[in-house]
Protein backbone atom coordinates (compact mmCIF):
# COMPACT_ATOMS: atom_id res chain seq x y z
CA UNK A 1 0.00 0.00 0.00
CA UNK A 2 1.16 3.50 -0.86
CA UNK A 3 0.31 6.85 0.69
CA UNK A 4 0.65 10.41 -0.55
CA UNK A 5 3.49 12.74 0.32
CA UNK A 6 1.31 14.89 2.60
CA UNK A 7 0.35 11.75 4.56
CA UNK A 8 3.98 10.66 4.85
CA UNK A 9 4.86 14.14 6.13
CA UNK A 10 2.21 13.71 8.82
CA UNK A 11 3.68 10.41 10.02
CA UNK A 12 7.17 11.91 10.08
CA UNK A 13 6.00 14.97 12.02
CA UNK A 14 4.34 12.71 14.58
CA UNK A 15 7.71 10.93 14.97
CA UNK A 16 9.45 14.24 15.72
CA UNK A 17 10.88 14.90 12.24
CA UNK A 18 10.75 18.63 11.30
CA UNK A 19 8.74 19.31 8.12
CA UNK A 20 7.67 22.68 6.66
CA UNK A 21 4.07 23.80 7.36
CA UNK A 22 1.64 22.84 4.62
CA UNK A 23 -1.98 22.61 3.51
CA UNK A 24 -3.77 20.14 1.21
CA UNK A 25 -6.39 21.28 -1.32
CA UNK A 26 -8.75 19.31 -3.52
CA UNK A 27 -9.91 22.09 -5.85
CA UNK A 28 -8.99 25.58 -6.97
CA UNK A 29 -11.60 27.19 -4.72
CA UNK A 30 -9.64 26.05 -1.65
CA UNK A 31 -6.33 27.49 -2.81
CA UNK A 32 -6.68 31.09 -1.59
CA UNK A 33 -7.51 30.09 1.98
CA UNK A 34 -4.73 27.49 2.06
CA UNK A 35 -2.15 29.99 0.81
CA UNK A 36 -3.33 32.62 3.31
CA UNK A 37 -2.60 30.20 6.17
CA UNK A 38 1.00 29.71 4.99
CA UNK A 39 1.96 32.91 3.17
CA UNK A 40 5.26 33.88 1.58
CA UNK A 41 7.03 31.61 -0.87
CA UNK A 42 5.43 28.19 -1.24
CA UNK A 43 5.84 25.03 -3.28
CA UNK A 44 2.76 23.61 -5.03
CA UNK A 45 3.09 19.83 -5.52
CA UNK A 46 0.74 17.36 -7.19
CA UNK A 47 -0.18 14.46 -4.91
CA UNK A 48 0.01 11.38 -7.14
CA UNK A 49 1.55 7.92 -6.91
CA UNK A 50 4.17 8.59 -9.56
CA UNK A 51 7.61 10.14 -9.78
CA UNK A 52 8.90 12.75 -12.19
CA UNK A 53 6.56 15.47 -10.94
CA UNK A 54 9.11 18.24 -11.21
CA UNK A 55 10.16 17.45 -14.77
CA UNK A 56 6.49 17.17 -15.77
CA UNK A 57 5.76 20.67 -14.41
CA UNK A 58 3.70 19.49 -11.46
CA UNK A 59 5.95 20.96 -8.78
CA UNK A 60 6.01 24.75 -8.89
CA UNK A 61 7.63 27.42 -6.70
CA UNK A 62 5.32 30.38 -6.19
CA UNK A 63 5.71 33.64 -4.26
CA UNK A 64 2.21 35.12 -4.39
CA UNK A 65 -1.46 34.12 -4.34
CA UNK A 66 -2.00 34.64 -8.09
CA UNK A 67 0.92 32.35 -8.97
CA UNK A 68 -0.36 29.67 -6.59
CA UNK A 69 -3.82 29.82 -8.14
CA UNK A 70 -2.36 29.60 -11.66
CA UNK A 71 -0.29 26.56 -10.66
CA UNK A 72 -3.35 24.90 -9.14
CA UNK A 73 -5.46 25.58 -12.24
CA UNK A 74 -2.77 24.02 -14.43
CA UNK A 75 -2.34 20.93 -12.27
CA UNK A 76 -6.04 20.28 -11.75
CA UNK A 77 -6.76 20.99 -15.42
CA UNK A 78 -4.13 18.73 -17.00
CA UNK A 79 -3.04 15.12 -16.66
CA UNK A 80 0.49 14.60 -15.39
CA UNK A 81 2.65 12.67 -17.85
CA UNK A 82 6.05 11.27 -16.81
CA UNK A 83 8.13 8.15 -17.35
CA UNK A 84 6.28 6.47 -14.51
CA UNK A 85 2.76 7.31 -15.71
CA UNK A 86 3.05 6.31 -19.35
CA UNK A 87 1.75 8.48 -22.21
CA UNK A 88 -1.84 8.32 -20.92
CA UNK A 89 -0.89 10.29 -17.80
CA UNK A 90 -2.79 10.50 -14.52
CA UNK A 91 -5.37 12.93 -13.14
CA UNK A 92 -4.37 15.09 -10.18
CA UNK A 93 -6.99 15.15 -7.43
CA UNK A 94 -5.05 16.77 -4.57
CA UNK A 95 -2.30 19.36 -4.20
CA UNK A 96 0.11 20.00 -1.36
CA UNK A 97 0.89 23.67 -0.74
CA UNK A 98 3.97 23.79 1.49
CA UNK A 99 6.15 26.57 2.82
CA UNK A 100 9.29 26.91 0.70
CA UNK A 101 12.76 26.81 2.30
CA UNK A 102 16.14 28.23 1.25
CA UNK A 103 18.29 25.16 0.64
CA UNK A 104 22.00 25.02 1.41
CA UNK A 105 22.51 21.25 0.86
CA UNK A 106 20.40 18.19 0.01
CA UNK A 107 20.73 14.65 1.40
CA UNK A 108 19.02 11.28 1.09
CA UNK A 109 17.73 9.02 3.88
CA UNK A 110 15.74 5.80 3.69
CA UNK A 111 14.92 2.54 5.39
CA UNK A 112 13.87 -0.28 3.07
CA UNK A 113 13.48 -4.04 3.16
CA UNK A 114 16.54 -5.81 1.73
CA UNK A 115 14.92 -8.96 0.38
CA UNK A 116 18.29 -10.56 -0.33
CA UNK A 117 19.41 -10.34 3.30
CA UNK A 118 15.86 -10.57 4.66
CA UNK A 119 16.17 -7.60 6.96
CA UNK A 120 15.73 -3.82 6.86
CA UNK A 121 18.57 -1.65 5.69
CA UNK A 122 19.02 2.04 6.56
CA UNK A 123 20.92 4.10 4.04
CA UNK A 124 22.02 7.67 3.52
CA UNK A 125 23.71 9.67 0.82
CA UNK A 126 25.07 13.17 0.40
CA UNK A 127 23.55 13.13 -3.09
CA UNK A 128 19.95 13.94 -2.25
CA UNK A 129 17.32 15.41 -4.51
CA UNK A 130 17.89 12.94 -7.35
CA UNK A 131 16.69 9.40 -7.97
CA UNK A 132 18.62 7.04 -5.72
CA UNK A 133 18.65 4.41 -8.49
CA UNK A 134 20.67 6.85 -10.59
CA UNK A 135 23.13 7.39 -7.74
CA UNK A 136 23.43 3.64 -7.17
CA UNK A 137 24.23 3.09 -10.84
CA UNK A 138 26.71 5.92 -11.32
CA UNK A 139 28.29 6.31 -7.87
CA UNK A 140 27.41 3.41 -5.55
CA UNK A 141 30.05 4.43 -2.99
CA UNK A 142 27.97 7.55 -2.31
CA UNK A 143 25.36 5.40 -0.55
CA UNK A 144 26.25 4.29 2.99
CA UNK A 145 24.23 1.39 4.46
CA UNK A 146 23.61 -0.27 7.79
CA UNK A 147 21.53 -3.45 8.06
CA UNK A 148 19.16 -3.54 11.03
CA UNK A 149 18.16 -6.32 13.36
CA UNK A 150 14.38 -6.56 12.85
CA UNK A 151 13.85 -6.84 16.62
CA UNK A 152 16.37 -4.25 17.83
CA UNK A 153 15.91 -1.62 15.12
CA UNK A 154 18.47 1.13 14.49
CA UNK A 155 21.24 0.90 17.09
CA UNK A 156 23.22 3.90 18.33
CA UNK A 157 26.51 2.91 16.69
CA UNK A 158 24.73 2.44 13.35
CA UNK A 159 23.02 5.81 13.70
CA UNK A 160 26.42 7.41 14.34
CA UNK A 161 27.99 5.85 11.22
CA UNK A 162 25.13 6.94 8.99
CA UNK A 163 24.92 10.50 10.27
CA UNK A 164 28.70 11.00 10.03
CA UNK A 165 28.50 9.89 6.39
CA UNK A 166 26.40 12.97 5.62
CA UNK A 167 29.40 15.21 6.31
CA UNK A 168 27.58 17.75 8.47
CA UNK A 169 29.88 20.07 10.43
CA UNK A 170 27.87 21.68 13.20
CA UNK A 171 26.99 19.65 16.31
CA UNK A 172 23.39 20.85 16.33
CA UNK A 173 22.96 19.84 12.70
CA UNK A 174 24.45 16.40 13.41
CA UNK A 175 22.07 15.92 16.35
CA UNK A 176 19.12 17.08 14.24
CA UNK A 177 20.00 14.67 11.41
CA UNK A 178 20.29 11.85 13.94
CA UNK A 179 16.84 12.69 15.28
CA UNK A 180 15.43 12.60 11.76
CA UNK A 181 16.97 9.22 10.96
CA UNK A 182 15.81 7.83 14.30
CA UNK A 183 12.28 9.04 13.61
CA UNK A 184 12.33 7.59 10.09
CA UNK A 185 13.44 4.19 11.41
CA UNK A 186 10.71 4.26 14.07
CA UNK A 187 8.04 4.99 11.45
CA UNK A 188 9.39 2.15 9.32
CA UNK A 189 9.19 -0.37 12.17
CA UNK A 190 6.03 0.90 13.86
CA UNK A 191 3.95 0.87 10.68
CA UNK A 192 5.37 -2.24 8.92
CA UNK A 193 6.80 -0.26 6.03
CA UNK A 194 8.35 -1.77 2.95
CA UNK A 195 9.96 1.62 2.21
CA UNK A 196 10.29 4.86 4.18
CA UNK A 197 12.26 7.52 2.30
CA UNK A 198 13.13 11.19 2.74
CA UNK A 199 14.45 12.72 -0.47
CA UNK A 200 15.58 15.34 -0.05
CA UNK A 201 16.47 15.93 3.55
CA UNK A 202 17.81 19.49 3.48
CA UNK A 203 20.11 21.77 5.38
CA UNK A 204 18.61 25.24 5.07
CA UNK A 205 20.66 28.40 4.76
CA UNK A 206 19.78 29.30 8.33
CA UNK A 207 21.16 25.95 9.56
CA UNK A 208 17.96 23.94 10.00
CA UNK A 209 17.58 20.25 9.09
CA UNK A 210 14.19 19.50 7.50
CA UNK A 211 12.43 16.80 5.48
CA UNK A 212 10.82 18.44 2.44
CA UNK A 213 9.72 15.32 0.56
CA UNK A 214 8.83 11.82 1.70
CA UNK A 215 7.69 8.53 0.23
CA UNK A 216 6.31 5.51 2.08
CA UNK A 217 5.05 2.07 1.07
CA UNK A 218 3.58 -0.48 3.47
CA UNK A 219 3.27 -4.25 3.67
CA UNK A 220 -0.27 -4.96 2.47
CA UNK A 221 -0.50 -7.99 4.74
CA UNK A 222 0.09 -5.82 7.84
CA UNK A 223 -2.21 -2.89 7.10
CA UNK A 224 -5.01 -4.48 9.17
CA UNK A 225 -2.91 -3.78 12.27
CA UNK A 226 -2.82 -0.03 11.64
CA UNK A 227 -6.19 1.78 11.57
CA UNK A 228 -4.47 5.05 10.67
CA UNK A 229 -3.16 3.49 7.44
CA UNK A 230 -6.60 2.20 6.52
CA UNK A 231 -7.84 5.79 6.81
CA UNK A 232 -5.02 6.97 4.53
CA UNK A 233 -5.80 4.49 1.75
CA UNK A 234 -6.74 6.32 -1.47
CA UNK A 235 -8.71 4.04 -3.82
CA UNK A 236 -8.77 6.70 -6.55
CA UNK A 237 -5.03 6.17 -7.08
CA UNK A 238 -5.32 2.40 -7.42
CA UNK A 239 -6.15 0.22 -10.42
CA UNK A 240 -9.94 -0.27 -10.41
CA UNK A 241 -9.65 -3.93 -11.45
CA UNK A 242 -7.18 -4.66 -8.67
CA UNK A 243 -9.63 -3.23 -6.13
CA UNK A 244 -12.48 -5.19 -7.69
CA UNK A 245 -10.44 -8.38 -7.47
CA UNK A 246 -9.64 -7.76 -3.80
CA UNK A 247 -13.36 -7.49 -3.04
CA UNK A 248 -13.76 -11.06 -4.32
CA UNK A 249 -10.60 -12.43 -2.65
CA UNK A 250 -8.76 -12.55 -5.96
CA UNK A 251 -5.28 -11.22 -6.76
CA UNK A 252 -4.99 -9.21 -9.98
CA UNK A 253 -2.00 -7.47 -11.50
CA UNK A 254 -2.31 -5.38 -14.67
CA UNK A 255 0.46 -5.61 -17.30
CA UNK A 256 0.93 -4.27 -20.83
CA UNK A 257 0.49 -7.23 -23.20
CA UNK A 258 -2.47 -8.88 -24.96
CA UNK A 259 -2.83 -12.27 -23.22
CA UNK A 260 -4.78 -12.52 -19.99
CA UNK A 261 -3.67 -15.17 -17.48
CA UNK A 262 -6.02 -16.94 -15.06
CA UNK A 263 -4.11 -19.14 -12.63
CA UNK A 264 -4.25 -20.57 -9.12
CA UNK A 265 -1.04 -19.77 -7.28
CA UNK A 266 1.65 -17.11 -7.58
CA UNK A 267 4.33 -19.57 -8.69
CA UNK A 268 2.08 -20.88 -11.43
CA UNK A 269 1.44 -17.29 -12.48
CA UNK A 270 5.17 -16.64 -12.89
CA UNK A 271 5.63 -19.82 -14.92
CA UNK A 272 2.61 -18.97 -17.08
CA UNK A 273 3.88 -15.50 -17.92
CA UNK A 274 7.38 -16.82 -18.61
CA UNK A 275 6.19 -19.42 -21.09
CA UNK A 276 3.91 -16.94 -22.84
CA UNK A 277 6.92 -14.68 -23.41
CA UNK A 278 9.02 -17.68 -24.46
CA UNK A 279 6.58 -18.34 -27.30
CA UNK A 280 6.40 -14.74 -28.46
CA UNK A 281 3.41 -13.43 -26.52
CA UNK A 282 3.04 -10.69 -23.91
CA UNK A 283 0.96 -11.07 -20.74
CA UNK A 284 -1.77 -8.43 -20.32
CA UNK A 285 -2.37 -9.30 -16.68
CA UNK A 286 -2.56 -12.20 -14.35
CA UNK A 287 -5.36 -13.10 -12.02
CA UNK A 288 -4.77 -15.56 -9.20
CA UNK A 289 -7.99 -17.25 -8.03
CA UNK A 290 -6.24 -19.02 -5.14
CA UNK A 291 -6.37 -22.61 -4.02
CA UNK A 292 -10.03 -23.28 -4.78
CA UNK A 293 -11.99 -22.14 -7.81
CA UNK A 294 -15.73 -21.62 -7.48
CA UNK A 295 -18.17 -20.89 -10.29
CA UNK A 296 -18.79 -17.42 -8.88
CA UNK A 297 -15.06 -16.77 -8.58
CA UNK A 298 -14.37 -17.94 -12.15
CA UNK A 299 -17.14 -15.74 -13.56
CA UNK A 300 -15.88 -12.66 -11.70
CA UNK A 301 -12.29 -13.45 -12.68
CA UNK A 302 -13.22 -13.50 -16.37
CA UNK A 303 -15.23 -10.29 -16.04
CA UNK A 304 -12.16 -8.58 -14.62
CA UNK A 305 -9.73 -9.96 -17.20
CA UNK A 306 -12.01 -9.23 -20.14
CA UNK A 307 -12.67 -5.66 -18.97
CA UNK A 308 -9.15 -4.88 -20.22
CA UNK A 309 -9.54 -3.86 -23.86
CA UNK A 310 -5.95 -4.94 -24.58
CA UNK A 311 -6.77 -8.61 -23.93
CA UNK A 312 -7.05 -10.56 -27.20
CA UNK A 313 -6.80 -14.04 -25.69
CA UNK A 314 -6.74 -15.77 -22.31
CA UNK A 315 -4.63 -18.64 -21.00
CA UNK A 316 -6.22 -20.56 -18.13
CA UNK A 317 -3.54 -22.54 -16.30
CA UNK A 318 -4.87 -24.29 -13.21
CA UNK A 319 -3.64 -27.20 -11.16
CA UNK A 320 -6.54 -29.06 -9.57
CA UNK A 321 -5.67 -29.95 -6.00
CA UNK A 322 -8.12 -28.68 -3.39
CA UNK A 323 -10.51 -27.87 -6.23
CA UNK A 324 -10.80 -30.86 -8.55
CA UNK A 325 -10.31 -30.37 -12.28
CA UNK A 326 -13.88 -31.37 -13.18
CA UNK A 327 -15.20 -28.74 -10.75
CA UNK A 328 -12.92 -26.17 -12.38
CA UNK A 329 -14.09 -27.20 -15.87
CA UNK A 330 -17.73 -26.79 -14.82
CA UNK A 331 -16.93 -23.32 -13.49
CA UNK A 332 -15.21 -22.34 -16.76
CA UNK A 333 -18.15 -23.60 -18.82
CA UNK A 334 -20.61 -21.68 -16.65
CA UNK A 335 -18.48 -18.54 -17.00
CA UNK A 336 -18.34 -18.92 -20.79
CA UNK A 337 -22.10 -19.30 -21.04
CA UNK A 338 -22.92 -16.43 -18.71
CA UNK A 339 -20.40 -13.93 -20.04
CA UNK A 340 -20.28 -15.03 -23.67
CA UNK A 341 -16.59 -15.19 -24.62
CA UNK A 342 -15.70 -13.23 -27.75
CA UNK A 343 -12.00 -14.10 -27.70
CA UNK A 344 -10.12 -17.44 -27.52
CA UNK A 345 -9.67 -18.94 -24.05
CA UNK A 346 -7.05 -21.70 -24.00
CA UNK A 347 -7.43 -24.06 -21.04
CA UNK A 348 -4.68 -26.14 -19.49
CA UNK A 349 -5.81 -28.23 -16.53
CA UNK A 350 -3.77 -30.75 -14.57
CA UNK A 351 -4.42 -32.67 -11.37
CA UNK A 352 -7.29 -34.57 -9.79
CA UNK A 353 -10.06 -35.71 -12.21
CA UNK A 354 -8.33 -34.08 -15.18
CA UNK A 355 -9.65 -36.65 -17.68
CA UNK A 356 -13.24 -36.00 -16.64
CA UNK A 357 -12.57 -32.26 -16.90
CA UNK A 358 -11.37 -32.62 -20.48
CA UNK A 359 -14.49 -34.60 -21.34
CA UNK A 360 -16.69 -31.86 -19.90
CA UNK A 361 -14.94 -29.19 -21.95
CA UNK A 362 -15.28 -31.30 -25.09
CA UNK A 363 -18.97 -32.02 -24.46
CA UNK A 364 -19.71 -28.33 -23.85
CA UNK A 365 -18.61 -27.62 -27.44
CA UNK A 366 -17.95 -23.94 -26.80
CA UNK A 367 -15.74 -22.81 -29.71
CA UNK A 368 -13.91 -20.18 -27.68
CA UNK A 369 -12.87 -22.73 -25.00
CA UNK A 370 -9.81 -24.45 -26.45
CA UNK A 371 -8.26 -27.39 -24.62
CA UNK A 372 -4.50 -27.92 -24.32
CA UNK A 373 -2.49 -31.05 -23.55
CA UNK A 374 0.14 -29.31 -21.44
CA UNK A 375 1.49 -25.87 -20.63
CA UNK A 376 3.73 -25.65 -23.69
CA UNK A 377 0.83 -26.59 -25.94
CA UNK A 378 -1.38 -24.03 -24.21
CA UNK A 379 1.16 -21.22 -24.61
CA UNK A 380 1.73 -22.04 -28.28
CA UNK A 381 -2.00 -22.07 -28.98
CA UNK A 382 -2.85 -18.80 -27.25
CA UNK A 383 0.14 -16.99 -28.78
CA UNK A 384 -0.87 -18.22 -32.24
CA UNK A 385 -4.44 -17.03 -31.68
CA UNK A 386 -3.45 -13.47 -30.80
CA UNK A 387 -0.60 -13.13 -33.29
MOTABEL-V156094 format. One record per backbone hydrogen bond with DSSP energy under -0.5 kcal/mol. NH is the residue of the N-H (numbers start at 1). CO is the residue of the C=O. If there is no record, write none. Layout:
{{NH CO} {NH CO}}
//
This chain:
{{3 216} {8 4} {9 5} {10 6} {11 7} {12 8} {13 9} {14 10} {15 11} {15 12} {16 13} {17 12} {20 211} {23 97} {25 95} {30 27} {31 28} {32 28} {34 30} {35 31} {36 32} {37 33} {38 34} {38 35} {39 35} {42 62} {43 98} {44 60} {45 43} {45 96} {46 58} {47 94} {48 46} {50 48} {56 52} {57 54} {58 53} {60 44} {62 42} {62 60} {68 64} {69 65} {70 66} {71 67} {72 68} {73 69} {74 70} {75 71} {76 72} {77 73} {78 74} {80 90} {81 79} {85 82} {86 82} {89 86} {90 80} {93 91} {95 25} {96 45} {97 23} {97 95} {98 43} {98 96} {99 21} {100 41} {103 101} {104 203} {105 203} {107 201} {108 125} {109 198} {110 123} {111 196} {112 121} {113 194} {114 112} {114 119} {115 113} {118 114} {119 114} {121 112} {122 146} {123 110} {124 144} {125 108} {126 142} {128 106} {128 126} {134 131} {135 131} {136 132} {137 133} {138 134} {139 135} {142 139} {143 140} {144 124} {144 142} {146 122} {148 120} {149 153} {153 149} {155 153} {159 155} {160 156} {161 157} {162 158} {163 159} {164 160} {165 161} {166 163} {167 164} {168 163} {174 170} {175 171} {176 172} {177 173} {178 174} {179 175} {180 176} {181 177} {182 178} {183 179} {184 180} {185 181} {186 182} {187 183} {188 184} {189 185} {190 186} {191 187} {192 189} {193 188} {194 217} {195 217} {196 111} {197 215} {198 109} {199 197} {199 213} {200 107} {201 107} {202 210} {203 105} {204 202} {204 208} {205 102} {207 204} {210 202} {210 208} {211 18} {212 200} {212 210} {213 200} {215 197} {217 195} {218 1} {219 192} {220 218} {222 219} {223 219} {223 220} {225 222} {226 223} {229 226} {230 226} {231 227} {232 228} {233 229} {233 230} {235 233} {237 234} {238 235} {243 239} {244 240} {245 241} {246 242} {247 243} {248 244} {248 245} {249 246} {250 245} {251 288} {252 250} {253 286} {255 284} {257 283} {258 282} {259 282} {260 258} {260 313} {261 285} {262 315} {263 261} {263 287} {264 317} {269 265} {270 266} {271 267} {272 268} {273 269} {274 270} {275 271} {276 272} {277 273} {278 274} {279 275} {280 277} {281 276} {284 259} {285 259} {286 253} {287 261} {288 251} {289 263} {289 287} {294 292} {298 294} {299 295} {300 296} {301 297} {302 298} {303 299} {304 300} {305 301} {306 302} {307 303} {307 304} {308 305} {309 307} {311 308} {312 258} {313 258} {314 344} {315 260} {316 314} {316 346} {317 262} {317 315} {318 348} {320 318} {320 350} {321 319} {323 291} {324 322} {325 352} {328 324} {329 325} {330 326} {331 327} {332 328} {333 329} {334 330} {335 331} {336 332} {337 333} {338 334} {339 335} {340 335} {340 336} {341 336} {344 312} {345 368} {346 314} {346 344} {347 370} {348 316} {348 346} {349 347} {350 318} {352 320} {354 351} {357 353} {358 354} {359 355} {360 356} {361 357} {362 358} {363 359} {364 360} {365 361} {365 362} {366 361} {367 365} {369 366} {370 345} {370 368} {371 369} {372 347} {378 374} {379 375} {380 376} {381 377} {382 378} {383 379} {384 380} {385 381} {386 382} {387 383}}
//
